[in-house]
Every structure is written in C-alpha cells, then in structure tokens.
C-alpha cells in the first residue's frame, strides 16, 4: 500500500525525473569522449577541425592541455605581399557576359548546297535570318559568287553525312561555349524566329535534349526515333558537348544516306537519347506543306502555331509564307493592343485622376506639359505642297524628300483609318487638305492635326462633301540598339591647341586646367601647341616673339614635370583655316593617333576625355561635342556681384550649349587622312575650298562615317567674345557672329538689362 501510494504521488513528476537522468547520462558520456586519450580517433578528428578553423597547431594543442586556456580564440592571418615575386596583372575579359559565363540563347545552322545557295538559302536569309541572333549557312562546295550579307561555311565535300558531321564539329568547336541551343534546319524550311526564341527561352540548356519532329528509322523495329531534318531540330549545349567525343566513331561505324538519320542514330547509340516532340508540356509544332499549296488560304491551327513549315520548293513560296506569317503576327499584335486598351480603360476609374486621366491614344505616354513659356513645343503648319517653317528662316518652302513622303503617308493613313472605322455604312475619299499641323513631342512621337475635305459615300451610292478634323500620332516605338565596335578608355589622346596672338591671354587658364586634370592624375594625354603667326609677326620673330611669354610658361611646366614634354609647331598664315592647320598636324603624327582639337577657352577634364575616347571610333565614327558656354558675367550676374562667394552656378540661368561652334572635335588621324584624300579632286577645281570649309564639313561630305554631334556637359567654357575673321566663308563667319550674340546672355537677362537702361535714361 505504501509503495503504491508513493508511486501515485511521484507519477506526475516521473517524465521529468526520467528526462533529467537521461540528460545527465548523455552529458557524462560526452565528457568522457572529449577528454579521452590523445590516441583517440575522435579526438584527432576534432583536433583537425580546430586546427583548420584557427590556423595554428600550437594554439590548438595549448587549448587542449592547459587548464587556463579553455576557450579557443580564432586568429586572422594578415596578408603580406612578397616583394620578391612579380606582380601578376589580372586579365579581364573583353565583355562582361564572357566573364559571367552568360551565353546567347539560339544559334541557327542552315544546311544548303551549291545548287540552292543562291536561291533557297538567299530566301531564308532575307526572310528570317536577321531575326535570329546568329545564322550560319553550311555547304559542301561554295558557288563561284557568294551571296552578299550571308555567313557561309564551306566544308569542301558535298556528301550529306559528311556535311552533317563537319557542321556539328564546327558548331561545337567554335560556338559550343557561346550559345545555349543550336537549331539545325535545311534551306527548304521556313522557320518562325520569334516562336522558336520563345520556345528555347522556356527550356533549360543544362538538360540533354534532342527536340524536333520524331521519325521512325527504316524498318521501324526500334522504339527510338530520330528528328526529321526538314522541320529542323534543337540540340542543347550539354548534348552537343557530350556528343563531340563520339563523332569520329559515328562517322566510321554508322552507314546512312540521310544526314538527319545518321545524327539521330549517333545520339541514340552513344548517348541513349531519342527525339522528342513534347518536353515539359512544350511542343515542337510543325506543318507539312502540300503540293500546290496556297499560303494565303492556309488558316488551320496547325499552320498558325507552326514553328517550322516544310517543304518549301522555291524562293517565291518562301516569300509568300513570310508574308502570310507576318500578316498573322500583325493581326495578333493589333488584337493585343485592343485588349490592353480595353483593360486600361476599364481600370482608369480606379486611378486618382479617374476617367479624365486617360490619355489619348490609350496606353501612350501623355503629352509633354511645359513648365515655362520657353519649353512650349511649336506646331508646324503645312499643306500638301508647302511647309511654313524652313531651315533657312524663309516663311514658306516647298515640301520635298522625306517631308513630302511623311505628309503623303499621314494623309493616306487618316483616310484608311476612317474607312476602317465607318465601313460599310460610309466610305470616304480625300478631296484636299485644308490645314495641317505637326509637332515632335520627345515623350510621345510626331503628332498631327489634319483638317480634311472628304467625300463620303453611303451604301446606296449617295455622296456628300464633309469637313472633318483628324488627330494622328506616330509613336516612338521602333527603338533600336545600334551595334558599335569595341573601344577602350585606355587610348592615348593627342590634344591639339591652335593659338593666335590675340588668344594667348587665355592659354594660362588652359594650362592650369590641363596640369591639374591630366598631369597630376597621370592621364594618358599629350598636348601639342600650334602657334599661328601672321606675316608681320613672323618677320619680327627674331627680335620680338609674340609667343615668348607662352613658351616660357610651357618651359615651366616641363621643369615641374621632368618626364613631360609639350612640343609646339609654328605656322605662318594670313587665314588660319582649320583644314590647312590640320593638314600640318596630320603629317607629323601616326595614323592611329586620336586627336582632340581644342580651343584656348576649353577646360579639359577626365570625364570629357573618357567620352572622347568612347565616342570617337576608328573607321566608324567621329565626335563633335557641343560645349557649354557661360554667359557674360557683366550681363548675367547683374543681380549680385561677380566676386560674391555665394554665387552658385546654374546651367539653365548662367549659360547655354553653343550649337554654332564646331571647333572642338575628336577623331582618328586615319579617318581624317581618308576624307582628305577624297577631297583632293575637288581642290584641283577650286583652291579656295580649303578656306571655306572646316573639319566638320570635311567629315560630313567626304568621310562616310557617323558624325556624332551631342551636348557635352563636362566641356565648359568661360565667356569670351571671339574675333570673327571675315576672310573665312560666309557660313563660318555667320556661325561665329551668331555664337557671340547668343552667348552674351539669355533673353530674360537681356530684357532686364534693357529695362534698367531705359529706367536710367528716363531719370
């Protein structure tokens, strides 16, 4: 009884007692393991772990043996560079996607022949090849005349299996690490580029995948299938890498007439993979084109969803297929636009602005709203024959070229959209344009307002003349990234500074800026002065040199920086034509020199020099920056003294980008020499041509390169009134005068100055 009553009392605490007993027992066991002999294997393993973490064997041994050092403290080993070992420069890849291992999605290889290279292969190239990232045309023997604009790889043998073998080897050897997927197709196959790109975008290139139209082998006894070459097939990058070691064996062991069957047999025998049509619910859809088929009448779901169409017997059929698929894509795009517009319209009442906030057209950026009267975008008035805003400041000029084509296209589109909206009840025909207005909104595109005189016809044949106003918008939708050659910021810049006697007072500030921003920072820049003497100063140079003070300043800079040399060249001329001066400079420098033509008022800095290196591309592009010109401080700073330290520079208030000056330029010597050579024939007929043109005109007329003209905020010039030489051409002299007038001050500054002058005269 006593025992049972005792158990009844301790029964609620029994789990606690058992848990404490088990915990103490496990603790004693752990202590015996960790404090065992040094020969214990577990102790050695723990010691190795401690040694790896701490990095010092002696510290670990002390922590185990000593009683007063129970806690292990990790130590950081500092890095010490060995001065005896040479420093290894880190090699960086040329492009970031190479360094990160990023590959392009799809490479397309088209198998063709010498007989069809100039027919079917050309049709493939003109229809869909430009929509893939890279397309190669593989042939056994090339024809005598290769088509223009195609990348053709000839293997030297017309046997079909040999062509397939060499094609797969070529793809793996030269592009195996650059692409995730490889598509092989014949030249009698029409491919849907966008849908194929969408398909491979949903597939993992890390899987061994062989995707296409599955076909049975001859005999049909095996369950394995190969992919039919006529409809194209996809090979993953991992599969291509695993297949490469077995290609030679397959070439010697497998006998086949069809190249696609030979490749399928090789993949099955050595990789154990069969051709798939569906993978992870993604289907490789295809369409077999029958004889005498008309693509315009094909409207089945299989045709609409096809990734590949085969066989295409002639080039004209390839173009008709491309037209049909383009029409279907256009219809689908218009349907998507209408659906999106309906969704935006239905959700507009939930926005803070409500229905009133919906812009026209729906989904297009709202029109630009000017904040000041100087930001208002002007409308341009035009008719069918004339435009009333001309570049020559004439009130009226004839519509020509692109302007006439633009107006004609807009009128046709207006009538077409009206008929599409109101047919069959009404049909419109344009009689004439009463008024036309257009403006370019940089946030939207080109906007048009048309007042049309239309003749409306009903279904019963009745007609009536109507006048209607139509609004149209040509949106900025075709945004394209222009491929540019690779350039680097490590290129040496040769700065050329022409200086006349009246301009040498400004060279001191130029030298101070040059020393601070290039010599002190060790930038890869060289400077050459070009001293321009007039005939009178050139005769007296032995007695009095007008540039003596400037040459002394250059000598001081060379003494301060012992390894720096600043050469100068002396020239005698009455008319310092920019082209004549550049001819002298060009002959004294290598052809790969990157020139920067500067002025005495230019302030050079590293940001601009880097943009000069990046924007001037040899045999491709020249760069003419638009510098920022400060206003005259005597006019623009009338509200507060110029010497005030609180004066803050405001680019919108204290200056402007001078678009009239073309003196500063970045270009390569080889490009200038090429353009100058093309100009030689015109100089024979007109020797005064050199004085009527500048370097900008030469590149525009004779180079054929991209002439890049852009504002450059890092290129700032102080205000100066330039001396305009009337012996230059009328155009150059007129630009110089306009630069002086526009650079004086803004309209608000000038109006305030006139107001103050009138107030002073009235008192």
C-alpha positions in Angstrom: 0.0 0.0 0.0 2.8 2.4 0.9 4.6 1.6 -2.3 1.5 2.2 -4.5 0.7 5.4 -2.7 4.3 6.6 -3.1 4.1 5.8 -6.9 0.8 7.7 -7.1 2.5 10.8 -5.6 5.6 10.7 -7.9 3.7 9.6 -11.1 3.2 13.2 -12.4 6.9 14.0 -12.0 8.1 10.7 -13.4 8.7 12.1 -17.0 10.8 15.0 -15.6 12.9 12.6 -13.5 13.5 10.3 -16.4 14.5 13.3 -18.6 16.9 14.7 -16.1 18.5 11.2 -15.7 18.9 10.7 -19.4 20.4 14.2 -19.9 23.0 13.7 -17.1 23.9 10.3 -18.5 24.5 11.8 -22.0 26.5 14.7 -20.6 28.8 12.2 -18.8 29.3 10.2 -22.0 30.2 13.4 -24.0 32.7 14.4 -21.3 34.4 11.0 -21.5 34.7 11.3 -25.3 36.1 14.8 -25.4 38.5 14.3 -22.5 39.8 10.9 -23.7 43.4 10.0 -24.6 45.3 11.7 -27.4 45.3 8.5 -29.3 41.5 8.5 -29.6 40.4 8.9 -33.2 37.5 11.1 -32.4 39.9 13.5 -30.5 42.2 13.6 -33.5 39.3 14.4 -35.8 38.1 17.2 -33.6 41.7 18.5 -33.3 42.0 18.7 -37.1 38.8 20.7 -37.3 40.1 23.1 -34.7 43.4 23.4 -36.5 41.6 24.2 -39.7 39.5 26.9 -38.2 42.2 28.5 -36.1 45.1 28.1 -38.5 47.7 27.4 -35.7 48.6 23.9 -34.5 50.4 25.1 -31.4 47.4 27.2 -30.1 45.1 24.3 -30.5 47.4 22.0 -28.5 47.7 24.5 -25.7 43.9 24.9 -25.5 43.6 21.1 -25.1 46.3 20.6 -22.5 46.2 23.8 -20.5 43.5 24.3 -17.9 43.5 28.1 -18.0 43.0 28.4 -21.8 39.7 26.6 -22.2 38.2 28.9 -24.9 39.6 28.8 -28.3 40.1 32.3 -29.9 40.4 32.3 -33.7 43.2 34.5 -35.2 43.2 36.3 -38.5 46.4 35.9 -40.5 47.2 39.2 -42.3 48.1 39.2 -46.0 51.7 40.2 -46.8 52.8 40.7 -50.3 56.1 39.2 -51.2 58.2 41.9 -52.8 60.4 39.3 -54.5 57.6 37.8 -56.5 56.5 39.7 -59.6 53.0 41.2 -59.6 50.6 39.4 -61.9 48.2 41.6 -63.7 44.6 40.4 -63.5 43.3 39.6 -67.0 39.8 40.8 -67.6 37.6 39.5 -70.4 36.6 41.8 -73.2 32.9 41.7 -72.5 31.1 41.2 -69.2 28.9 38.3 -70.5 32.1 36.4 -71.1 33.4 36.9 -67.6 30.0 36.0 -66.1 29.6 33.0 -68.4 26.4 34.3 -70.0 25.5 32.7 -73.3 23.2 33.7 -76.1 20.1 31.6 -76.4 20.0 30.3 -80.0 22.3 29.8 -83.0 20.8 28.6 -86.3 22.6 26.5 -88.8 21.1 26.1 -92.3 22.3 23.2 -94.4 22.4 24.1 -98.0 24.2 23.2 -101.2 26.0 24.8 -104.1 22.8 24.4 -106.3 20.5 26.1 -103.8 22.8 28.6 -102.1 21.8 31.5 -104.4 18.1 30.6 -104.4 16.6 29.0 -101.3 19.4 29.9 -98.9 19.1 33.6 -100.0 15.3 33.4 -99.4 15.9 32.1 -95.9 18.4 34.9 -95.3 16.1 37.6 -96.5 13.0 36.4 -94.6 14.0 35.2 -91.1 17.8 35.1 -90.7 18.0 38.7 -89.5 15.6 37.8 -86.7 17.9 35.3 -85.1 21.0 36.3 -83.1 23.3 34.4 -85.5 22.7 32.4 -88.6 25.3 30.3 -90.5 24.8 28.6 -93.9 26.8 25.3 -94.2 27.5 23.9 -97.6 29.8 21.3 -99.1 31.2 23.3 -102.0 30.6 27.0 -102.4 29.5 28.6 -105.6 31.7 30.9 -107.7 29.8 34.0 -106.4 28.8 34.1 -102.8 25.6 36.0 -101.8 26.1 39.3 -100.1 25.4 39.6 -96.4 25.5 35.9 -95.6 27.9 33.9 -93.4 28.7 30.9 -95.5 30.9 28.0 -94.2 32.1 25.6 -96.9 33.4 22.1 -95.7 34.7 21.0 -99.1 32.6 17.9 -99.6 29.1 17.5 -100.9 28.3 14.2 -99.3 25.3 14.8 -97.0 26.5 12.8 -94.0 30.0 14.4 -94.2 28.3 17.8 -94.3 26.4 17.0 -91.1 29.5 15.6 -89.4 31.6 18.7 -90.2 28.7 21.1 -89.3 28.3 19.6 -85.8 32.0 19.7 -85.2 32.2 23.3 -86.4 29.4 24.3 -84.0 30.9 22.7 -81.0 34.5 23.8 -81.7 33.7 27.5 -82.5 30.5 28.2 -80.7 30.0 25.5 -78.1 30.5 27.8 -75.2 28.6 30.8 -76.6 25.1 29.5 -77.1 22.6 27.5 -75.1 20.7 26.0 -78.1 21.6 25.0 -81.6 19.0 24.7 -84.3 19.8 22.7 -87.5 17.5 23.0 -90.5 17.5 22.7 -94.2 17.3 25.5 -96.7 13.8 24.4 -97.8 12.4 25.0 -94.3 10.6 28.2 -93.3 11.2 29.0 -89.6 9.2 31.2 -87.2 12.0 33.1 -85.4 10.0 34.7 -82.6 8.2 31.5 -81.6 11.5 29.5 -81.7 13.1 32.1 -79.4 10.1 31.9 -77.1 10.4 28.1 -77.0 14.1 28.0 -76.1 13.5 30.7 -73.5 11.3 28.2 -71.6 13.8 25.3 -71.8 16.8 24.5 -69.7 20.0 24.2 -71.7 21.5 22.1 -68.9 19.4 19.1 -69.9 20.4 16.8 -72.7 17.6 17.4 -75.1 17.0 16.4 -78.8 13.8 18.1 -79.9 12.0 18.1 -83.3 9.6 16.0 -85.4 10.1 12.4 -84.4 10.5 9.9 -87.3 10.9 6.1 -87.3 14.1 4.5 -88.6 14.0 2.4 -91.7 12.3 -0.8 -90.8 10.6 0.7 -87.8 11.5 -2.1 -85.4 13.1 0.2 -82.7 11.2 2.4 -80.3 13.8 5.1 -80.6 13.2 8.0 -83.0 15.3 10.5 -84.9 14.4 14.1 -85.7 13.4 14.9 -89.2 15.8 17.4 -90.7 13.2 19.1 -93.0 11.4 20.6 -90.0 14.6 21.5 -88.1 15.6 20.2 -84.6 17.1 21.6 -81.5 20.2 20.4 -79.8 21.1 21.6 -76.3 24.5 22.8 -75.4 25.1 20.0 -73.0 24.1 17.4 -75.5 26.4 18.9 -78.1 29.3 18.7 -75.7 28.7 15.1 -74.8 28.3 14.1 -78.5 31.6 15.7 -79.6 33.9 12.8 -78.5 31.8 10.2 -80.4 31.5 12.0 -83.8 34.6 10.3 -85.3 33.4 6.8 -84.2 29.9 7.5 -85.6 31.4 8.7 -88.9 33.2 5.4 -89.3 30.7 2.9 -87.9 27.2 4.2 -88.9 26.2 3.9 -92.5 23.3 6.1 -93.7 22.2 8.1 -96.6 20.2 10.7 -94.8 22.2 13.0 -92.6 19.4 13.6 -90.0 19.0 9.8 -89.6 22.8 9.4 -89.2 22.9 12.1 -86.5 19.9 10.5 -84.7 21.5 7.1 -84.8 24.7 8.5 -83.3 22.8 10.2 -80.5 20.8 7.1 -79.7 23.7 4.7 -79.8 26.2 6.7 -77.7 24.0 9.0 -75.5 20.9 6.9 -75.3 18.5 9.8 -76.2 15.6 9.7 -78.6 14.0 12.5 -80.5 11.2 14.2 -78.6 8.3 16.3 -79.8 7.0 17.3 -76.4 9.1 18.2 -73.4 7.7 19.6 -70.2 4.4 20.5 -72.0 6.4 22.4 -74.6 5.6 21.1 -78.1 7.8 21.4 -81.2 5.0 22.2 -83.6 5.4 21.9 -87.4 3.3 21.9 -90.6 3.8 19.9 -93.7 3.1 21.9 -96.8 1.3 20.1 -99.5 1.8 20.4 -103.3 0.4 23.5 -105.0 -0.5 24.8 -101.5 -1.5 28.5 -101.2 -0.2 30.1 -98.0 -2.8 32.9 -98.2 -5.6 30.3 -97.8 -4.0 28.3 -95.0 -5.8 29.0 -91.8 -5.7 25.8 -89.7 -4.5 25.9 -86.1 -1.5 23.6 -87.1 -0.4 26.2 -89.7 -0.9 29.2 -87.4 1.0 27.6 -84.5 3.8 26.0 -86.6 7.4 26.7 -85.7 8.6 25.2 -89.0 7.0 24.7 -92.4 8.3 22.1 -94.9 8.9 21.5 -97.8 9.4 24.9 -99.5 10.1 24.1 -103.1 11.0 27.6 -104.5 12.1 31.0 -103.2 8.8 32.7 -104.2 6.9 30.3 -101.9 9.3 31.2 -99.1 8.5 34.9 -99.5 4.7 34.2 -99.6 4.9 32.2 -96.4 6.8 35.0 -94.8 4.1 37.5 -95.9 1.4 35.3 -94.6 3.0 34.7 -91.2 3.8 38.5 -90.9 0.2 39.3 -91.6 -0.9 36.9 -88.8 1.6 38.4 -86.4 0.4 41.9 -87.2 -3.2 40.8 -86.7 -2.3 39.3 -83.4 -0.5 42.4 -82.3 -3.4 44.6 -83.1 -5.7 42.3 -81.1 -3.3 42.5 -78.1 -3.2 46.3 -78.4 -7.0 46.5 -78.4 -7.3 44.2 -75.4 -4.7 46.2 -73.4 -6.5 49.4 -74.3 -9.8 48.0 -73.0 -8.1 46.9 -69.8 -6.6 50.3 -69.3 -9.9 52.0 -70.0 -11.8 49.7 -67.6 -9.2 50.3 -64.8 -8.9 54.1 -65.3 -11.7 54.9 -62.9 -9.6 53.4 -60.1 -6.7 55.9 -60.6 -6.5 59.2 -58.7 -7.4 61.1 -61.8 -10.3 58.9 -62.8 -11.6 58.7 -66.3 -10.3 62.2 -67.0 -6.7 61.0 -66.6 -6.9 58.6 -69.5 -4.6 59.8 -72.3 -5.1 59.5 -76.0 -4.2 57.2 -77.5 -4.8 54.8 -74.7 -1.5 53.3 -73.4 0.7 56.0 -75.0 2.6 58.5 -72.8 0.8 61.7 -72.1 1.7 64.8 -74.0 4.6 66.9 -72.7 3.4 69.7 -70.3 5.7 72.8 -70.5 6.5 74.4 -67.2 7.7 77.7 -68.7 6.9 79.5 -71.9 10.4 78.6 -73.2 9.5 74.9 -73.1 6.4 75.1 -75.4 6.7 72.9 -78.4 5.8 74.8 -81.5 3.3 73.5 -84.1 4.5 73.5 -87.7 1.9 74.4 -90.4 1.9 72.7 -93.7 -0.2 72.0 -96.8 0.1 69.2 -99.4 2.7 71.3 -101.3 4.4 73.7 -98.8 5.6 73.9 -95.3 5.7 77.2 -93.4 8.8 76.6 -91.2 12.0 76.4 -93.1 15.6 75.9 -92.0 16.7 78.9 -94.0 14.3 81.1 -91.9 12.2 81.6 -95.1 8.4 81.9 -94.4 7.5 79.3 -96.9 9.3 76.5 -98.8 8.3 73.5 -100.9 7.7 70.1 -99.4 10.5 67.8 -100.7 12.0 64.4 -99.9 11.2 62.9 -96.6 8.8 65.7 -95.6 6.7 65.2 -98.7 6.7 61.4 -98.1 5.7 61.9 -94.5 2.7 64.2 -95.3 1.5 61.8 -98.0 1.7 58.8 -95.7 -0.2 60.6 -92.9 -3.0 61.6 -95.3 -3.3 58.0 -96.6 -3.3 56.6 -93.1 -6.0 59.1 -92.0 -8.4 58.1 -94.8 -7.6 54.4 -94.2 -8.4 54.6 -90.5 -11.7 56.5 -91.2 -12.8 53.8 -93.7 -11.9 51.0 -91.3 -14.0 52.6 -88.6 -17.1 53.6 -90.5 -17.3 50.9 -93.3 -19.6 49.5 -94.6 -22.1 52.3 -93.7 -19.8 55.1 -95.0 -16.8 55.1 -97.3 -14.5 58.2 -97.5 -12.3 59.6 -100.2 -10.0 62.5 -99.7 -10.5 65.6 -101.8 -8.0 68.0 -100.4 -6.2 69.1 -97.2 -7.3 72.4 -95.8 -4.8 72.8 -92.9 -2.1 70.6 -91.5 -0.2 70.9 -88.2 2.5 68.8 -86.8 5.0 68.8 -83.9 7.5 66.5 -82.5 7.0 65.5 -78.8 10.1 63.8 -77.5 8.0 61.9 -74.9 5.4 60.6 -77.5 6.4 61.0 -81.1 5.2 63.0 -84.0 1.7 64.5 -83.6 -0.5 65.6 -86.5 -3.8 67.6 -86.7 -5.4 67.5 -90.1 -8.4 69.5 -91.4 -9.6 67.3 -94.3 -12.2 67.9 -97.0 -13.7 64.4 -97.5 -16.3 63.0 -99.9 -18.5 60.4 -98.1 -20.4 57.7 -99.9 -23.2 55.7 -98.5 -24.1 52.1 -99.3 -26.8 53.3 -101.7 -24.3 55.4 -103.7 -25.2 58.8 -102.3 -22.3 61.2 -101.7 -21.7 64.3 -99.7 -18.7 66.6 -99.1 -17.7 66.9 -95.4 -15.1 68.7 -93.5 -13.5 66.9 -90.5 -10.6 67.4 -88.2 -8.5 64.3 -87.6 -5.8 63.7 -84.9 -3.0 61.2 -85.5 0.1 60.1 -83.6 3.2 58.4 -85.0 4.6 57.0 -81.7 8.2 56.4 -80.9 8.0 52.6 -80.9 10.9 51.3 -83.1 13.7 51.8 -80.6 16.8 50.0 -81.8 20.3 49.5 -80.3 22.9 50.2 -82.9 25.8 47.8 -82.8 29.1 49.6 -82.2 32.7 48.4 -82.4 34.5 47.7 -79.2 36.5 50.7 -77.8 38.5 51.2 -74.6 39.2 54.1 -72.3 42.9 53.4 -72.3 43.6 55.1 -75.7 46.0 58.0 -75.7 44.5 61.4 -76.6 46.6 63.9 -78.5 45.3 67.3 -77.7 45.9 70.0 -80.4 45.7 73.6 -79.4 45.9 76.2 -82.1 46.7 79.7 -80.7 46.8 83.1 -82.4 48.4 86.1 -80.9 45.2 87.8 -79.6 44.2 84.5 -78.0 47.3 83.7 -75.9 46.0 85.6 -72.9 43.5 82.8 -72.3 46.1 80.0 -72.6 47.3 80.4 -69.0 43.9 79.2 -67.6 44.0 76.3 -70.2 47.5 75.2 -69.0 46.5 75.3 -65.3 43.4 73.1 -66.0 45.4 70.8 -68.2 48.1 70.3 -65.5 45.5 69.7 -62.7 43.2 67.3 -64.6 45.7 65.3 -66.7 49.3 65.6 -65.5 48.6 65.4 -61.8 46.2 62.5 -62.4 48.6 60.7 -64.8 46.1 60.6 -67.5 47.2 59.2 -70.9 47.1 62.6 -72.7 49.6 64.5 -74.8 49.5 68.2 -75.6 50.8 70.0 -78.7 50.6 73.7 -79.3 50.2 75.2 -82.8 51.4 78.9 -82.8 49.9 80.8 -85.6 51.9 83.8 -86.7 50.6 86.4 -89.1 53.2 87.5 -91.8 54.1 90.7 -89.9 54.9 88.9 -86.6 56.7 86.2 -88.4 59.2 88.7 -89.9 60.0 90.1 -86.4 60.2 86.8 -84.5 64.0 87.0 -84.2 63.7 90.4 -82.4 60.3 90.1 -80.7 58.5 86.9 -80.4 54.8 87.4 -79.6 54.6 84.0 -78.1 57.7 84.3 -75.9 55.7 84.5 -72.7 53.6 81.5 -73.6 56.7 79.5 -74.4 58.2 80.4 -71.0 55.0 79.1 -69.3 55.4 75.8 -71.2 59.0 75.5 -70.1 58.0 76.0 -66.5 55.5 73.1 -66.8 58.2 70.9 -68.3 60.6 71.7 -65.5 58.0 70.9 -62.9 57.2 67.5 -64.5 60.5 66.2 -65.7 59.1 63.4 -67.8 56.6 65.6 -69.7 57.3 67.3 -73.0 54.9 69.8 -74.6 56.0 70.4 -78.2 54.9 73.3 -80.3 54.7 73.9 -84.0 55.0 77.4 -85.6 52.9 78.3 -88.7 52.8 81.5 -90.7 49.5 82.3 -92.4 47.1 85.2 -93.0 44.0 83.0 -93.0 44.2 80.3 -90.2 42.0 77.8 -91.9 41.2 74.8 -89.7 41.7 72.4 -92.6 45.2 73.8 -93.5 46.3 73.7 -89.9 45.0 70.1 -89.6 47.0 69.1 -92.7 50.2 70.1 -91.0 49.3 68.3 -87.7 48.2 65.2 -89.5 51.6 64.7 -91.3 53.5 64.8 -88.0 51.6 62.1 -86.2 51.0 58.4 -86.7 47.8 57.3 -88.5 46.4 55.6 -85.3 46.5 58.9 -83.3 43.3 60.0 -81.6 43.1 63.8 -82.0 41.2 66.2 -79.8 41.0 69.7 -81.4 40.6 72.2 -78.5 40.4 75.9 -78.2 42.2 78.3 -75.8 38.9 78.6 -73.8 38.4 74.9 -73.4 38.7 73.4 -69.9 39.9 69.8 -70.2 38.8 67.2 -67.6 38.9 63.4 -67.3 35.2 62.9 -67.8 35.2 64.5 -71.2 38.4 62.8 -72.2 36.9 59.4 -71.5 33.8 60.3 -73.6 36.1 61.5 -76.3 37.8 58.0 -76.3 34.5 56.2 -76.3 32.6 58.3 -78.9 35.5 58.5 -81.5 35.7 55.1 -83.1 38.3 54.4 -85.8 36.8 53.8 -89.3 33.3 54.2 -87.8 32.5 57.5 -86.0 33.8 61.0 -85.2 32.7 63.1 -82.3 32.0 66.8 -82.3 30.9 67.8 -78.8 28.7 70.8 -78.1 30.4 72.6 -75.3 28.6 74.6 -72.5 29.2 78.3 -72.9 28.9 80.6 -69.9 27.1 83.9 -70.4 28.8 87.2 -70.0 29.1 87.8 -66.2 28.6 91.6 -66.7 25.1 90.9 -68.0 24.0 87.6 -66.4 25.2 88.4 -62.9 23.8 91.9 -62.5 21.7 90.9 -59.5 24.7 90.0 -57.4 28.4 90.9 -57.5 30.6 88.6 -59.5 33.1 88.3 -56.6 30.5 87.1 -54.2 31.3 83.7 -52.8 27.6 82.8 -52.5 27.3 82.8 -56.3 26.1 79.4 -57.3 26.5 78.2 -60.9 23.1 77.4 -62.5 23.5 75.9 -66.0 19.9 76.9 -67.0 20.5 80.5 -65.9 24.2 81.2 -66.5 24.9 79.6 -69.8 23.8 77.6 -72.8 25.1 74.9 -75.1 26.7 76.6 -78.1 25.5 74.8 -81.2 27.1 77.3 -83.6 30.7 76.3 -82.8 32.3 73.2 -84.4 35.9 73.9 -83.5 36.2 71.1 -80.9 36.4 67.6 -82.3 37.6 64.0 -81.5 38.7 61.8 -84.4 41.4 59.5 -85.6 44.2 60.6 -87.9 43.5 57.7 -90.3 39.9 58.8 -90.8 40.9 62.4 -91.4 43.5 61.3 -94.0 41.0 59.2 -95.8 38.4 62.0 -96.0 41.1 64.5 -97.0 42.2 62.2 -99.9 38.7 62.1 -101.2 38.6 65.9 -101.1 41.7 66.2 -103.2 39.9 66.1 -106.6 37.6 69.0 -105.6 40.5 71.1 -104.6 42.0 70.9 -108.0 39.0 72.7 -109.4 38.6 75.2 -106.5 41.7 76.0 -104.4 39.6 78.3 -102.1 37.7 75.4 -100.9 40.1 74.8 -98.0 39.3 78.3 -96.6 35.5 77.8 -97.0 35.3 74.5 -95.0 36.2 73.3 -91.6 37.0 69.8 -90.3 33.3 69.2 -89.6 32.4 69.8 -93.2 35.1 67.5 -94.5 33.8 64.6 -92.4 30.2 65.2 -93.4 30.9 65.5 -97.1 33.8 63.1 -97.8 34.2 60.6 -95.0 31.0 58.4 -95.0 31.5 57.9 -91.2 29.0 58.5 -88.5 29.3 62.2 -87.4 28.2 62.2 -83.8 27.1 65.6 -82.6 25.9 65.8 -79.0 25.9 68.2 -76.0 28.8 67.7 -73.6 28.1 69.0 -70.1 31.7 68.2 -69.0 33.1 70.6 -71.6 32.6 74.1 -70.1 34.0 77.4 -71.5 34.1 80.8 -69.9 32.5 83.6 -71.7 34.7 85.2 -74.4 33.9 87.3 -77.5 35.5 85.6 -80.4 37.1 87.6 -83.2 35.3 86.5 -86.4 37.5 86.5 -89.5 35.7 87.9 -92.5 38.1 86.1 -94.8 36.5 82.8 -94.0 33.4 81.5 -95.8 30.1 83.2 -95.3 28.8 80.2 -93.4 31.7 80.0 -90.9 31.6 83.8 -90.4 27.8 83.8 -89.8 28.1 81.0 -87.2 30.8 82.9 -85.4 28.7 86.0 -85.2 25.6 84.1 -84.0 27.8 82.4 -81.3 28.9 85.8 -80.0 25.3 87.1 -80.0 23.7 84.0 -78.4 26.5 83.7 -75.8 26.0 87.2 -74.5 23.1 86.4 -72.2 19.6 84.8 -72.1 16.5 86.7 -73.2 15.5 87.3 -69.6 18.9 88.8 -68.8 18.9 91.0 -71.9 15.3 92.2 -71.2 16.3 93.1 -67.6 19.4 95.0 -68.9 17.3 96.9 -71.4 14.7 97.7 -68.7 17.4 99.0 -66.4 18.9 101.1 -69.2 15.6 102.6 -70.0 15.0 103.4 -66.3 18.4 105.1 -66.1 17.7 107.1 -69.3 14.3 108.2 -68.1 15.7 109.6 -64.9 
